[in-house]
Amino acid sequence: MPAVPTPRPLNTPEELHAIRTAVREGKNPLIATDVPRWEDEVGVSRIINRRVLELEPLPTPAQVLGELSMSQQSQDLVATSRDEIRACLYGQDDRLLVIVGPCSVHDPSAALDYAHRLAALSRELSGELLIVMRVYFEKPRTTVGWKGLINDPDIDGTNQIRKGLLLARKTLLGVLDEGLPAATEFLEPTSPQYLADAVSWSAIGARNTESQIHRQLASGLSMPVGFKNATDGSVGAAVNGCFAAAQCHTFFGVDHMGRACAVETLGNPDCHVVLRGSSHGPNYDADSVAQAMRDIRKTMPADSAAAQGLIIDAAHGNCGKDEKREAQVVREIAQRLAAGERGIVGVMMESFIEGGHQSAAPLSELVYGKSITDRCIAWPDTRDLLRELARAVGARRWS
């Protein structure tokens, strides 16, 4: 059997320039240049990858986890917080789960500044709230736009994914060092191999809640997973996602050495529904919550996390992406919790140091601590809202 040729190194900058010049001129770079390709090296026809300019190897997950390893203290925090989140979801802990933080991380320094502030408040309110910081690195786009820190860490279209992966992991480790558990949304099916060990709660977003790939992914994740209702408002899609993710699956994936493999999972019983509103309007009101719980209990086993309660995302369709309205939504939820309403086990908020948002641009051109994606509640207002939620939990206990 002939030996498999070793793939050639990455193209040089000069070769990449020739490829991109051909593309700009409307030519097929596979035949319009003399740049060698890996297909030539291994004897594969150039008929494949007709629209792929370059395949850049990344470090394996094992390499990244080895170089940016978690301390024992951080490992203990992740393990403990995952159990605490489960306890809130199943009603064994009557604290309110609160997932709060920037819409997306674009400036790791500002994110860690926010984490430092949130950690102090978390310790103050730990008797009533289980606070988990929202640390999102991947942004699904309706059409096109900035795809998040992992894809484009320099916010300039250069798409330095290797740099973004390392920055994302360093940021997660920094949040854990502050004593805060972290939450994120998993978008690419490979990124969890680099990050999931440092995450205590994760989400499957509204655009992916019907995706078989993401349901399979959730079935193997080691933490609770929230499925958001679909963009059209369908709660059934999220319920079906929870049901599917609770089952065993076998699918294509990569291991920690970066090798293609068949992944077999046990299923994740800790999946639950997140109401985030839709293009048709909000769904955080008491009637919507009650109807969603009826729909969930028709499909999910009585002892599942989903059947116990749900999380309300005060942002997105529930506030029309208006941070002032989002704050009012949180206050309304607090009033309902204080009055004894059941079925709500958690709240999500988009919050950053500065309120509102700004257009994406390289970091040196941006206002510090201000979102470049969705509008966020300012830190002073966030602090007040978290204290209101804590008082509401206290009132609920007495009621």
One Martini backbone bead per residue (centre of mass of N, CA, C, O) as a GRO file, in nm:
protein
  399
    1MET     BB    1   0.093   0.037   0.026
    2PRO     BB    2   0.096   0.354  -0.021
    3ALA     BB    3   0.203   0.634   0.094
    4VAL     BB    4   0.101   0.912   0.257
    5PRO     BB    5   0.125   1.219   0.190
    6THR     BB    6   0.243   1.509   0.299
    7PRO     BB    7   0.122   1.790   0.358
    8ARG     BB    8   0.156   2.090   0.270
    9PRO     BB    9   0.218   2.379   0.348
   10LEU     BB   10   0.137   2.674   0.376
   11ASN     BB   11   0.080   2.930   0.211
   12THR     BB   12   0.222   3.189   0.102
   13PRO     BB   13   0.178   3.520   0.073
   14GLU     BB   14   0.227   3.519  -0.234
   15GLU     BB   15   0.026   3.296  -0.307
   16LEU     BB   16  -0.225   3.432  -0.185
   17HIS     BB   17  -0.212   3.681  -0.363
   18ALA     BB   18  -0.255   3.530  -0.631
   19ILE     BB   19  -0.530   3.413  -0.562
   20ARG     BB   20  -0.680   3.687  -0.497
   21THR     BB   21  -0.630   3.820  -0.767
   22ALA     BB   22  -0.790   3.616  -0.936
   23VAL     BB   23  -1.060   3.668  -0.799
   24ARG     BB   24  -1.084   3.975  -0.863
   25GLU     BB   25  -1.067   3.893  -1.187
   26GLY     BB   26  -1.262   3.632  -1.223
   27LYS     BB   27  -1.090   3.384  -1.159
   28ASN     BB   28  -0.972   3.064  -1.136
   29PRO     BB   29  -0.737   2.973  -0.894
   30LEU     BB   30  -0.685   2.667  -0.987
   31ILE     BB   31  -0.595   2.767  -1.307
   32ALA     BB   32  -0.461   3.077  -1.300
   33THR     BB   33  -0.231   2.942  -1.131
   34ASP     BB   34   0.089   2.809  -0.984
   35VAL     BB   35  -0.024   2.723  -0.725
   36PRO     BB   36   0.010   2.502  -0.499
   37ARG     BB   37  -0.168   2.207  -0.393
   38TRP     BB   38  -0.278   1.948  -0.204
   39GLU     BB   39  -0.397   1.790  -0.440
   40ASP     BB   40  -0.124   1.749  -0.585
   41GLU     BB   41   0.029   1.597  -0.355
   42VAL     BB   42  -0.211   1.348  -0.342
   43GLY     BB   43  -0.366   1.305  -0.626
   44VAL     BB   44  -0.606   1.509  -0.648
   45SER     BB   45  -0.849   1.647  -0.790
   46ARG     BB   46  -0.941   1.989  -0.869
   47ILE     BB   47  -1.260   1.957  -0.843
   48ILE     BB   48  -1.223   2.032  -0.567
   49ASN     BB   49  -1.257   2.319  -0.399
   50ARG     BB   50  -1.364   2.562  -0.595
   51ARG     BB   51  -1.444   2.768  -0.324
   52VAL     BB   52  -1.151   2.733  -0.191
   53LEU     BB   53  -0.870   2.905  -0.091
   54GLU     BB   54  -0.825   2.794   0.220
   55LEU     BB   55  -0.659   2.563   0.457
   56GLU     BB   56  -0.621   2.628   0.797
   57PRO     BB   57  -0.453   2.512   1.038
   58LEU     BB   58  -0.519   2.417   1.368
   59PRO     BB   59  -0.507   2.372   1.671
   60THR     BB   60  -0.567   2.152   1.888
   61PRO     BB   61  -0.752   2.110   2.158
   62ALA     BB   62  -0.525   1.985   2.328
   63GLN     BB   63  -0.324   2.218   2.294
   64VAL     BB   64  -0.500   2.445   2.413
   65LEU     BB   65  -0.565   2.308   2.690
   66GLY     BB   66  -0.263   2.281   2.768
   67GLU     BB   67  -0.176   2.590   2.744
   68LEU     BB   68  -0.488   2.665   2.863
   69SER     BB   69  -0.531   2.589   3.163
   70MET     BB   70  -0.702   2.485   3.439
   71SER     BB   71  -0.756   2.531   3.743
   72GLN     BB   72  -0.870   2.377   4.018
   73GLN     BB   73  -1.061   2.605   4.101
   74SER     BB   74  -1.210   2.622   3.826
   75GLN     BB   75  -1.307   2.334   3.812
   76ASP     BB   76  -1.478   2.350   4.069
   77LEU     BB   77  -1.663   2.576   3.975
   78VAL     BB   78  -1.790   2.432   3.735
   79ALA     BB   79  -1.901   2.185   3.881
   80THR     BB   80  -2.072   2.335   4.093
   81SER     BB   81  -2.242   2.523   3.904
   82ARG     BB   82  -2.380   2.301   3.747
   83ASP     BB   83  -2.530   2.188   3.994
   84GLU     BB   84  -2.677   2.451   4.069
   85ILE     BB   85  -2.831   2.482   3.806
   86ARG     BB   86  -2.983   2.221   3.823
   87ALA     BB   87  -3.127   2.286   4.091
   88CYS     BB   88  -3.288   2.524   3.974
   89LEU     BB   89  -3.433   2.369   3.742
   90TYR     BB   90  -3.558   2.141   3.957
   91GLY     BB   91  -3.625   2.299   4.246
   92GLN     BB   92  -3.393   2.256   4.478
   93ASP     BB   93  -3.340   2.563   4.416
   94ASP     BB   94  -3.483   2.891   4.487
   95ARG     BB   95  -3.316   3.030   4.310
   96LEU     BB   96  -3.225   3.256   4.064
   97LEU     BB   97  -3.140   3.236   3.741
   98VAL     BB   98  -2.869   3.450   3.610
   99ILE     BB   99  -2.802   3.567   3.277
  100VAL     BB  100  -2.526   3.799   3.244
  101GLY     BB  101  -2.428   4.023   2.974
  102PRO     BB  102  -2.297   4.055   2.694
  103CYS     BB  103  -2.390   3.993   2.386
  104SER     BB  104  -2.074   4.033   2.313
  105VAL     BB  105  -1.736   3.967   2.275
  106HIS     BB  106  -1.476   4.221   2.177
  107ASP     BB  107  -1.339   4.297   2.471
  108PRO     BB  108  -1.167   4.139   2.705
  109SER     BB  109  -1.108   4.368   2.907
  110ALA     BB  110  -1.405   4.459   2.946
  111ALA     BB  111  -1.515   4.184   3.031
  112LEU     BB  112  -1.335   4.165   3.293
  113ASP     BB  113  -1.439   4.420   3.421
  114TYR     BB  114  -1.728   4.322   3.441
  115ALA     BB  115  -1.668   4.065   3.608
  116HIS     BB  116  -1.567   4.211   3.859
  117ARG     BB  117  -1.835   4.351   3.923
  118LEU     BB  118  -2.022   4.098   3.924
  119ALA     BB  119  -1.884   3.934   4.147
  120ALA     BB  120  -1.951   4.120   4.383
  121LEU     BB  121  -2.262   4.103   4.345
  122SER     BB  122  -2.288   3.796   4.367
  123ARG     BB  123  -2.203   3.778   4.663
  124GLU     BB  124  -2.431   3.960   4.775
  125LEU     BB  125  -2.675   3.769   4.610
  126SER     BB  126  -2.640   3.448   4.671
  127GLY     BB  127  -2.914   3.382   4.829
  128GLU     BB  128  -3.106   3.450   4.553
  129LEU     BB  129  -2.873   3.435   4.329
  130LEU     BB  130  -2.759   3.277   4.023
  131ILE     BB  131  -2.473   3.393   3.873
  132VAL     BB  132  -2.414   3.417   3.516
  133MET     BB  133  -2.194   3.482   3.268
  134ARG     BB  134  -2.206   3.629   2.967
  135VAL     BB  135  -1.991   3.455   2.705
  136TYR     BB  136  -1.984   3.557   2.380
  137PHE     BB  137  -1.823   3.443   2.050
  138GLU     BB  138  -2.083   3.374   1.872
  139LYS     BB  139  -2.258   3.505   1.574
  140PRO     BB  140  -2.550   3.496   1.442
  141ARG     BB  141  -2.669   3.568   1.112
  142THR     BB  142  -2.908   3.666   0.896
  143THR     BB  143  -2.668   3.740   0.701
  144VAL     BB  144  -2.441   3.965   0.773
  145GLY     BB  145  -2.138   4.005   0.977
  146TRP     BB  146  -2.021   4.000   1.276
  147LYS     BB  147  -1.913   3.672   1.420
  148GLY     BB  148  -1.697   3.729   1.632
  149LEU     BB  149  -1.414   3.670   1.812
  150ILE     BB  150  -1.325   3.410   1.673
  151ASN     BB  151  -1.348   3.506   1.370
  152ASP     BB  152  -1.295   3.847   1.448
  153PRO     BB  153  -1.089   3.994   1.669
  154ASP     BB  154  -1.018   4.277   1.495
  155ILE     BB  155  -1.264   4.396   1.341
  156ASP     BB  156  -1.152   4.376   0.998
  157GLY     BB  157  -1.181   4.096   0.818
  158THR     BB  158  -0.932   3.883   0.878
  159ASN     BB  159  -0.997   3.618   1.030
  160GLN     BB  160  -0.836   3.523   1.315
  161ILE     BB  161  -0.903   3.228   1.448
  162ARG     BB  162  -0.666   3.150   1.620
  163LYS     BB  163  -0.673   3.404   1.794
  164GLY     BB  164  -0.973   3.383   1.885
  165LEU     BB  165  -0.958   3.119   2.042
  166LEU     BB  166  -0.750   3.211   2.253
  167LEU     BB  167  -0.907   3.457   2.357
  168ALA     BB  168  -1.158   3.307   2.451
  169ARG     BB  169  -1.022   3.127   2.662
  170LYS     BB  170  -0.890   3.349   2.831
  171THR     BB  171  -1.157   3.483   2.909
  172LEU     BB  172  -1.283   3.248   3.059
  173LEU     BB  173  -1.057   3.220   3.270
  174GLY     BB  174  -1.096   3.508   3.383
  175VAL     BB  175  -1.383   3.471   3.487
  176LEU     BB  176  -1.317   3.236   3.680
  177ASP     BB  177  -1.108   3.400   3.852
  178GLU     BB  178  -1.356   3.580   3.967
  179GLY     BB  179  -1.588   3.349   4.043
  180LEU     BB  180  -1.738   3.298   3.765
  181PRO     BB  181  -1.963   3.167   3.583
  182ALA     BB  182  -2.027   3.046   3.244
  183ALA     BB  183  -2.186   3.157   2.936
  184THR     BB  184  -2.296   3.015   2.614
  185GLU     BB  185  -2.301   2.997   2.259
  186PHE     BB  186  -2.332   2.734   2.032
  187LEU     BB  187  -2.247   2.710   1.682
  188GLU     BB  188  -2.001   2.555   1.632
  189PRO     BB  189  -1.928   2.210   1.651
  190THR     BB  190  -1.608   2.255   1.737
  191SER     BB  191  -1.568   2.470   1.971
  192PRO     BB  192  -1.624   2.299   2.236
  193GLN     BB  193  -1.340   2.159   2.243
  194TYR     BB  194  -1.208   2.448   2.345
  195LEU     BB  195  -1.449   2.548   2.585
  196ALA     BB  196  -1.654   2.360   2.758
  197ASP     BB  197  -1.492   2.319   3.030
  198ALA     BB  198  -1.563   2.649   3.105
  199VAL     BB  199  -1.876   2.576   3.101
  200SER     BB  200  -2.207   2.590   3.270
  201TRP     BB  201  -2.380   2.727   3.031
  202SER     BB  202  -2.597   2.676   2.743
  203ALA     BB  203  -2.690   2.766   2.403
  204ILE     BB  204  -2.954   2.747   2.162
  205GLY     BB  205  -3.047   2.919   1.913
  206ALA     BB  206  -3.311   3.022   1.723
  207ARG     BB  207  -3.172   2.932   1.441
  208ASN     BB  208  -3.087   2.622   1.580
  209THR     BB  209  -3.324   2.459   1.725
  210GLU     BB  210  -3.381   2.271   1.447
  211SER     BB  211  -3.101   2.152   1.449
  212GLN     BB  212  -2.951   1.853   1.440
  213ILE     BB  213  -2.661   1.928   1.511
  214HIS     BB  214  -2.736   2.080   1.783
  215ARG     BB  215  -2.882   1.848   1.921
  216GLN     BB  216  -2.642   1.658   1.922
  217LEU     BB  217  -2.451   1.836   2.074
  218ALA     BB  218  -2.625   1.862   2.337
  219SER     BB  219  -2.618   1.549   2.406
  220GLY     BB  220  -2.284   1.588   2.490
  221LEU     BB  221  -2.302   1.792   2.698
  222SER     BB  222  -2.199   1.878   3.046
  223MET     BB  223  -2.433   2.089   3.040
  224PRO     BB  224  -2.674   2.288   3.053
  225VAL     BB  225  -2.944   2.350   2.803
  226GLY     BB  226  -3.079   2.614   2.609
  227PHE     BB  227  -3.376   2.641   2.419
  228LYS     BB  228  -3.484   2.847   2.186
  229ASN     BB  229  -3.712   2.993   2.041
  230ALA     BB  230  -3.804   3.060   1.752
  231THR     BB  231  -3.819   3.334   1.543
  232ASP     BB  232  -4.145   3.278   1.510
  233GLY     BB  233  -4.216   3.158   1.824
  234SER     BB  234  -4.168   2.861   1.841
  235VAL     BB  235  -4.183   2.624   2.102
  236GLY     BB  236  -4.178   2.340   1.973
  237ALA     BB  237  -3.884   2.345   1.875
  238ALA     BB  238  -3.759   2.350   2.162
  239VAL     BB  239  -3.891   2.096   2.271
  240ASN     BB  240  -3.775   1.905   2.055
  241GLY     BB  241  -3.484   1.967   2.130
  242CYS     BB  242  -3.492   1.852   2.416
  243PHE     BB  243  -3.578   1.567   2.338
  244ALA     BB  244  -3.347   1.498   2.142
  245ALA     BB  245  -3.104   1.565   2.345
  246ALA     BB  246  -3.190   1.322   2.548
  247GLN     BB  247  -3.071   1.143   2.341
  248CYS     BB  248  -2.906   0.923   2.165
  249HIS     BB  249  -2.602   0.967   1.960
  250THR     BB  250  -2.463   0.957   1.617
  251PHE     BB  251  -2.177   1.143   1.484
  252PHE     BB  252  -2.001   1.378   1.344
  253GLY     BB  253  -1.652   1.459   1.440
  254VAL     BB  254  -1.415   1.570   1.688
  255ASP     BB  255  -1.140   1.538   1.861
  256HIS     BB  256  -0.871   1.649   2.067
  257MET     BB  257  -0.682   1.580   1.797
  258GLY     BB  258  -0.861   1.654   1.528
  259ARG     BB  259  -1.018   1.399   1.459
  260ALA     BB  260  -1.210   1.221   1.280
  261CYS     BB  261  -1.537   1.110   1.409
  262ALA     BB  262  -1.744   0.909   1.601
  263VAL     BB  263  -2.011   1.023   1.797
  264GLU     BB  264  -2.114   0.918   2.124
  265THR     BB  265  -2.411   0.962   2.316
  266LEU     BB  266  -2.627   0.983   2.611
  267GLY     BB  267  -2.756   1.241   2.676
  268ASN     BB  268  -2.953   1.541   2.783
  269PRO     BB  269  -3.161   1.611   3.069
  270ASP     BB  270  -3.088   1.950   3.101
  271CYS     BB  271  -3.293   2.058   2.913
  272HIS     BB  272  -3.443   2.378   2.805
  273VAL     BB  273  -3.647   2.659   2.793
  274VAL     BB  274  -3.637   2.970   2.596
  275LEU     BB  275  -3.783   3.284   2.614
  276ARG     BB  276  -3.736   3.545   2.331
  277GLY     BB  277  -3.928   3.586   2.138
  278SER     BB  278  -4.020   3.770   1.831
  279SER     BB  279  -4.125   3.910   1.531
  280HIS     BB  280  -4.429   3.923   1.676
  281GLY     BB  281  -4.320   3.931   1.977
  282PRO     BB  282  -4.377   3.870   2.291
  283ASN     BB  283  -4.335   3.581   2.565
  284TYR     BB  284  -4.331   3.673   2.899
  285ASP     BB  285  -4.598   3.635   2.984
  286ALA     BB  286  -4.804   3.447   3.177
  287ASP     BB  287  -4.957   3.303   2.947
  288SER     BB  288  -4.707   3.209   2.787
  289VAL     BB  289  -4.583   3.043   3.011
  290ALA     BB  290  -4.821   2.850   3.060
  291GLN     BB  291  -4.835   2.740   2.769
  292ALA     BB  292  -4.547   2.635   2.752
  293MET     BB  293  -4.573   2.430   2.987
  294ARG     BB  294  -4.790   2.260   2.854
  295ASP     BB  295  -4.624   2.183   2.603
  296ILE     BB  296  -4.388   2.053   2.748
  297ARG     BB  297  -4.558   1.829   2.917
  298LYS     BB  298  -4.648   1.668   2.659
  299THR     BB  299  -4.333   1.571   2.592
  300MET     BB  300  -4.201   1.578   2.864
  301PRO     BB  301  -4.090   1.451   3.127
  302ALA     BB  302  -4.161   1.507   3.459
  303ASP     BB  303  -3.830   1.473   3.538
  304SER     BB  304  -3.748   1.705   3.376
  305ALA     BB  305  -3.627   2.014   3.342
  306ALA     BB  306  -3.842   2.135   3.146
  307ALA     BB  307  -4.098   2.058   3.339
  308GLN     BB  308  -4.032   2.277   3.572
  309GLY     BB  309  -3.909   2.513   3.374
  310LEU     BB  310  -3.814   2.848   3.267
  311ILE     BB  311  -3.659   3.086   3.059
  312ILE     BB  312  -3.616   3.442   3.040
  313ASP     BB  313  -3.557   3.659   2.773
  314ALA     BB  314  -3.541   4.010   2.785
  315ALA     BB  315  -3.450   4.019   2.511
  316HIS     BB  316  -3.502   4.074   2.200
  317GLY     BB  317  -3.832   4.006   2.135
  318ASN     BB  318  -3.909   4.112   2.439
  319CYS     BB  319  -3.785   4.432   2.355
  320GLY     BB  320  -3.692   4.514   2.061
  321LYS     BB  321  -3.389   4.591   2.121
  322ASP     BB  322  -3.448   4.760   2.397
  323GLU     BB  323  -3.297   4.848   2.690
  324LYS     BB  324  -3.534   4.992   2.831
  325ARG     BB  325  -3.738   4.762   2.792
  326GLU     BB  326  -3.574   4.539   2.924
  327ALA     BB  327  -3.582   4.656   3.209
  328GLN     BB  328  -3.892   4.637   3.232
  329VAL     BB  329  -3.914   4.334   3.202
  330VAL     BB  330  -3.758   4.265   3.458
  331ARG     BB  331  -3.953   4.410   3.652
  332GLU     BB  332  -4.202   4.241   3.584
  333ILE     BB  333  -4.082   3.972   3.672
  334ALA     BB  334  -4.029   4.050   3.964
  335GLN     BB  335  -4.326   4.097   4.039
  336ARG     BB  336  -4.419   3.805   3.977
  337LEU     BB  337  -4.233   3.660   4.171
  338ALA     BB  338  -4.331   3.806   4.432
  339ALA     BB  339  -4.634   3.686   4.379
  340GLY     BB  340  -4.564   3.358   4.300
  341GLU     BB  341  -4.480   3.275   4.031
  342ARG     BB  342  -4.459   3.000   3.825
  343GLY     BB  343  -4.201   2.860   3.589
  344ILE     BB  344  -3.961   3.054   3.674
  345VAL     BB  345  -3.597   2.993   3.683
  346GLY     BB  346  -3.507   3.231   3.476
  347VAL     BB  347  -3.279   3.499   3.357
  348MET     BB  348  -3.205   3.715   3.080
  349MET     BB  349  -2.929   3.952   3.012
  350GLU     BB  350  -2.823   4.249   2.846
  351SER     BB  351  -2.494   4.365   2.951
  352PHE     BB  352  -2.291   4.659   3.024
  353ILE     BB  353  -2.115   4.928   3.099
  354GLU     BB  354  -2.251   5.046   2.855
  355GLY     BB  355  -2.507   5.168   2.693
  356GLY     BB  356  -2.609   5.019   2.421
  357HIS     BB  357  -2.457   5.092   2.096
  358GLN     BB  358  -2.221   5.016   1.823
  359SER     BB  359  -2.031   5.017   1.566
  360ALA     BB  360  -1.826   4.828   1.404
  361ALA     BB  361  -1.471   4.823   1.496
  362PRO     BB  362  -1.185   4.883   1.572
  363LEU     BB  363  -1.088   4.911   1.896
  364SER     BB  364  -0.960   5.209   1.880
  365GLU     BB  365  -1.266   5.325   1.780
  366LEU     BB  366  -1.399   5.255   2.054
  367VAL     BB  367  -1.612   5.234   2.305
  368TYR     BB  368  -1.580   5.149   2.617
  369GLY     BB  369  -1.808   4.901   2.705
  370LYS     BB  370  -1.958   4.876   2.415
  371SER     BB  371  -2.162   4.747   2.209
  372ILE     BB  372  -2.160   4.578   1.863
  373THR     BB  373  -2.447   4.479   1.887
  374ASP     BB  374  -2.660   4.466   2.096
  375ARG     BB  375  -2.832   4.621   2.317
  376CYS     BB  376  -2.741   4.744   2.645
  377ILE     BB  377  -2.732   4.751   2.974
  378ALA     BB  378  -2.624   4.935   3.209
  379TRP     BB  379  -2.458   4.888   3.496
  380PRO     BB  380  -2.629   5.052   3.702
  381ASP     BB  381  -2.898   4.914   3.614
  382THR     BB  382  -2.815   4.624   3.663
  383ARG     BB  383  -2.772   4.644   3.965
  384ASP     BB  384  -3.066   4.719   4.031
  385LEU     BB  385  -3.204   4.470   3.901
  386LEU     BB  386  -3.070   4.249   4.071
  387ARG     BB  387  -3.185   4.352   4.340
  388GLU     BB  388  -3.480   4.318   4.261
  389LEU     BB  389  -3.469   4.012   4.216
  390ALA     BB  390  -3.380   3.941   4.504
  391ARG     BB  391  -3.632   4.056   4.645
  392ALA     BB  392  -3.833   3.873   4.496
  393VAL     BB  393  -3.732   3.606   4.610
  394GLY     BB  394  -3.787   3.676   4.903
  395ALA     BB  395  -4.094   3.718   4.867
  396ARG     BB  396  -4.158   3.435   4.756
  397ARG     BB  397  -4.087   3.278   5.009
  398TRP     BB  398  -4.315   3.409   5.185
  399SER     BB  399  -4.562   3.341   4.982
   0.00000   0.00000   0.00000
